[in-house]
Amino acid sequence: MTIFIYDHTFDGLLTCLFEVYNRKTFPDLLLQEGEPLPLFVDEVINVGTSEEKHQRVWQGLRRRLSAGALSNLTYGWLSELPGIDLLLLRYMKKVFDSPVSIETNFADADVLELSKIWKKVNNERHRLLQFVRFQKASDGTFFAPVEPLYNVLPLTIRHFRDRFADQPWLIYDIKRKYGFYYDLTSVEEVTFEDETQAHLITGILQDHQIAKDEKLFQDLWKTYFKAICIKERLNPRKHKQDMPVRYWKLLTEKQK
């Protein structure tokens, strides 16, 4: 069994593909440094991320794949599914080895699986756009906690940058402990040294952090949500399909 150990970044994965051709060997397993090794191992190769190598691989992929297929790679990586890195490595190797495009060769198990993953991640991206709820903080910043099933927050930032260009905002993934902050000029990725703050765990601003008029607007939204609900047409099953339960704890209209 051959194992590649890398830094578990997408650039690192591209460097792994470079080493596949350089060493003329394909790994049976990809591991991050510090992960336990299997019982029987023939060779362990430490792959350090190289700017030159991953750029060469990426440029090669851009020449061989359409923009849609390149997005498949990005969406696949952001799925964070177990074994996704090895699946992507196999897919990319097939791209380089095949004399023709493999993008629509759904008879290939890896091509088919990656297309299914893209659909799941894209659906989650749409849900995130639908179910983000902002809270106005006392300093005027609009804070939105999210906890998507997949790591889709980076895929939505352009939308929020265009849609809410006139107000400062922070969208924070409380599951992955990072977010994006917009200061009316640019968007930057942010993390916090003190991740034990209540609002970074629960997603709910405390009373001393919230703007004076925010509670009023939240109450108005809850009242509106209740007013448009027709009791005779309640369909809990359909409601949960359209608005997954995992989002409810961060939705203003679902708070008591």
Summary of the structure (lengths in Angstrom):
residues: 256
radius of gyration: 22.2
end to end distance: 54.9
largest distance: 67.0
contacts: 676
relative contact order: 0.09
helix: 49%
strand: 14%
